[in-house]
Amino acid sequence: MAKFQYHPDIVSNYPNLNGGVILATGLTNSPTSADLKAEYAAEQQAVKSRIGDTPLSELPSLHAWRRAIAAFGVSPTKYRTAAEALLRRLTKKGDIPSINTLVDIGNLVSIRYGLPVAIFDSQQVTGVVTVGYSDGTETYTELGSDEIIHPEVGEVVFADENKMVIARRWCWRQSRSSAAGAHTTSAIITIEAQHKGGREDVARAIEDLEDLLNRYAGGSFNSAILDETNPSI
């Protein structure tokens, strides 16, 4: 079973962090079914209607993430969280394309709560995955590229025991190697909040994720909400 944790410096410096984590096994990541596509499309329409003309920067969940990203020296408008990027695409272009079952489930819940959801293929990582500050020696490959990149010193990254980065700038973009594909049968799924009331949103989001996974991808799950008092699963 995979293990996921926050470095003590992260939970100390971000006391409002609530990190929902699901360790999933026995998954089937098939092409998205017609039923899931319909559910995903309906959620996109509901989210667009709910947001209306409200600027994304004024949504409490996204506003809090902007502050968190800026706190380690990164521009939150240059490097938008995955959740903000999805909502920006949805509100500007009208829809978010379907990718595969696991990605679509994650994106559906992400736009519902305005929180970043990441799904990492746990078979592609070694040992414990830790969210912590980069020392600059870790390695990272972007989606669609073979080029090895090193994150900036002090950047918050998700990295395994081999110092392979699976997500940069906290919840900006994950790596090519960790992305959920047709081969994915086990995964580390995260949904994180930094805003007031975030714990309740994360708890509901975990329930929604597990329900959708049960219906469309199968599997079994172990989940928890991590914070300063409970930083690992």
TAJO-V192675 format. One record per residue. N is the residue number from 0. SS is DSSP state (A for helix, B for strand, O for the rest). PHI is phi in whole degrees, -180 to 180 (* if undefined). D_CENTER is the distance of its C-alpha to the mean C-alpha in Angstrom with 1 decimal. Layout:
N|SS|PHI|D_CENTER / N|SS|PHI|D_CENTER
//
This chain:
0|O|*|19.3 / 1|O|-67|16.4 / 2|B|-133|16.0 / 3|B|-135|13.2 / 4|B|-154|14.3 / 5|B|-103|14.3 / 6|O|-65|17.3 / 7|A|-53|20.0 / 8|A|-66|20.1 / 9|A|-70|16.5 / 10|A|-69|17.2 / 11|A|-74|20.6 / 12|A|-81|19.7 / 13|O|-126|17.0 / 14|O|-65|18.9 / 15|O|-89|17.0 / 16|O|-68|13.7 / 17|B|-127|12.6 / 18|B|-106|9.9 / 19|B|-80|9.6 / 20|B|-135|9.6 / 21|B|-119|11.1 / 22|B|-99|13.2 / 23|B|-113|14.4 / 24|B|-132|17.6 / 25|O|70|20.0 / 26|O|-81|17.7 / 27|O|-126|19.2 / 28|O|-99|17.2 / 29|O|-83|20.0 / 30|O|-56|20.3 / 31|O|-61|19.2 / 32|O|-74|22.1 / 33|A|-62|24.1 / 34|A|-65|23.3 / 35|A|-67|19.5 / 36|A|-59|20.1 / 37|A|-67|22.4 / 38|A|-66|20.0 / 39|A|-65|17.2 / 40|A|-63|20.0 / 41|A|-64|21.3 / 42|A|-65|18.0 / 43|A|-61|17.8 / 44|A|-66|21.4 / 45|A|-65|21.0 / 46|A|-68|18.3 / 47|A|-59|20.5 / 48|A|-66|23.4 / 49|A|-67|21.9 / 50|A|-74|20.8 / 51|O|58|24.1 / 52|O|-96|25.2 / 53|O|-65|23.2 / 54|O|-61|21.7 / 55|A|-59|17.9 / 56|A|-64|18.7 / 57|A|-94|20.4 / 58|O|-72|17.7 / 59|A|-54|17.3 / 60|A|-66|13.6 / 61|A|-74|13.3 / 62|A|-60|16.5 / 63|A|-65|15.3 / 64|A|-68|12.3 / 65|A|-60|15.0 / 66|A|-64|17.2 / 67|A|-65|14.8 / 68|A|-65|14.2 / 69|A|-64|18.0 / 70|O|-65|18.9 / 71|O|-108|18.4 / 72|O|85|20.3 / 73|O|-113|18.0 / 74|O|-72|18.7 / 75|O|-74|16.0 / 76|O|-95|17.8 / 77|O|-82|18.0 / 78|O|-119|14.4 / 79|O|-77|12.5 / 80|O|-61|8.9 / 81|A|-58|7.0 / 82|A|-66|7.9 / 83|A|-66|11.4 / 84|A|-63|11.8 / 85|A|-64|11.5 / 86|A|-68|13.8 / 87|A|-65|16.0 / 88|A|-61|16.5 / 89|A|-63|17.2 / 90|A|-77|19.7 / 91|A|-95|21.4 / 92|A|-109|21.7 / 93|O|97|21.7 / 94|O|-160|19.2 / 95|O|-120|16.1 / 96|O|-68|17.3 / 97|O|-77|16.7 / 98|O|-114|15.4 / 99|O|-160|15.7 / 100|A|-57|15.3 / 101|A|-67|12.0 / 102|A|-64|10.2 / 103|A|-65|12.3 / 104|A|-62|11.5 / 105|A|-61|7.7 / 106|A|-69|8.9 / 107|A|-60|11.7 / 108|A|-71|10.1 / 109|A|-61|7.9 / 110|A|-74|11.3 / 111|A|-63|13.2 / 112|A|-106|12.0 / 113|O|66|11.0 / 114|O|-128|7.8 / 115|B|-71|4.3 / 116|B|-115|2.7 / 117|B|-125|2.5 / 118|B|-124|6.2 / 119|B|-109|8.7 / 120|B|-72|12.4 / 121|A|-71|13.9 / 122|A|-73|17.2 / 123|A|-96|16.5 / 124|O|-116|16.0 / 125|O|-115|18.9 / 126|O|68|19.3 / 127|B|-76|17.1 / 128|B|-96|13.7 / 129|B|-120|14.0 / 130|B|-92|12.2 / 131|B|-159|15.2 / 132|B|-85|17.4 / 133|O|-70|18.3 / 134|O|-101|22.1 / 135|O|91|22.1 / 136|O|-99|23.1 / 137|O|-68|19.8 / 138|B|-116|19.4 / 139|B|-149|16.8 / 140|O|-124|17.2 / 141|O|-77|15.7 / 142|O|-59|15.2 / 143|O|81|18.8 / 144|O|-141|20.5 / 145|O|-104|22.3 / 146|O|-69|22.8 / 147|O|-86|21.8 / 148|B|-119|20.5 / 149|O|-108|20.6 / 150|O|-67|18.3 / 151|O|-75|20.2 / 152|O|-61|21.7 / 153|O|89|20.0 / 154|O|-74|16.6 / 155|B|-80|13.7 / 156|B|-134|12.1 / 157|B|-99|10.7 / 158|B|-141|13.9 / 159|O|-93|16.0 / 160|O|-71|19.7 / 161|O|-91|20.9 / 162|O|65|19.1 / 163|B|-86|17.1 / 164|B|-81|14.0 / 165|B|-108|10.9 / 166|B|-155|8.9 / 167|B|-106|11.1 / 168|O|47|11.7 / 169|O|63|9.0 / 170|O|-129|6.1 / 171|O|-86|8.6 / 172|B|-155|8.8 / 173|B|-94|8.5 / 174|O|-85|12.0 / 175|O|-62|14.3 / 176|O|-67|15.2 / 177|O|-94|12.0 / 178|B|-66|11.1 / 179|O|-74|11.9 / 180|O|-129|15.5 / 181|O|-61|18.7 / 182|O|-83|19.3 / 183|O|-73|16.2 / 184|O|-121|17.7 / 185|O|-139|15.5 / 186|B|-151|11.9 / 187|B|-101|9.6 / 188|B|-116|6.9 / 189|B|-121|5.1 / 190|B|-140|5.3 / 191|B|-122|7.1 / 192|B|-131|10.2 / 193|O|-124|13.1 / 194|O|-95|15.6 / 195|O|-62|18.7 / 196|O|83|18.3 / 197|A|-65|14.6 / 198|A|-62|15.4 / 199|A|-65|17.0 / 200|A|-64|14.2 / 201|A|-65|11.7 / 202|A|-61|14.6 / 203|A|-67|15.2 / 204|A|-64|11.7 / 205|A|-61|12.0 / 206|A|-60|15.4 / 207|A|-65|14.4 / 208|A|-61|11.9 / 209|A|-66|14.7 / 210|A|-63|17.3 / 211|A|-64|15.9 / 212|A|-62|15.4 / 213|A|-57|18.9 / 214|A|-78|20.4 / 215|A|-118|19.0 / 216|O|-129|17.8 / 217|O|69|19.8 / 218|O|99|19.1 / 219|B|-130|19.2 / 220|B|-137|16.7 / 221|B|-128|16.7 / 222|B|-134|14.6 / 223|B|-162|14.8 / 224|B|-108|13.8 / 225|B|-97|14.2 / 226|B|-157|16.1 / 227|O|-63|19.2 / 228|O|-86|21.3 / 229|B|-145|19.1 / 230|O|-89|16.8 / 231|B|-148|16.4 / 232|O|-141|16.2
//
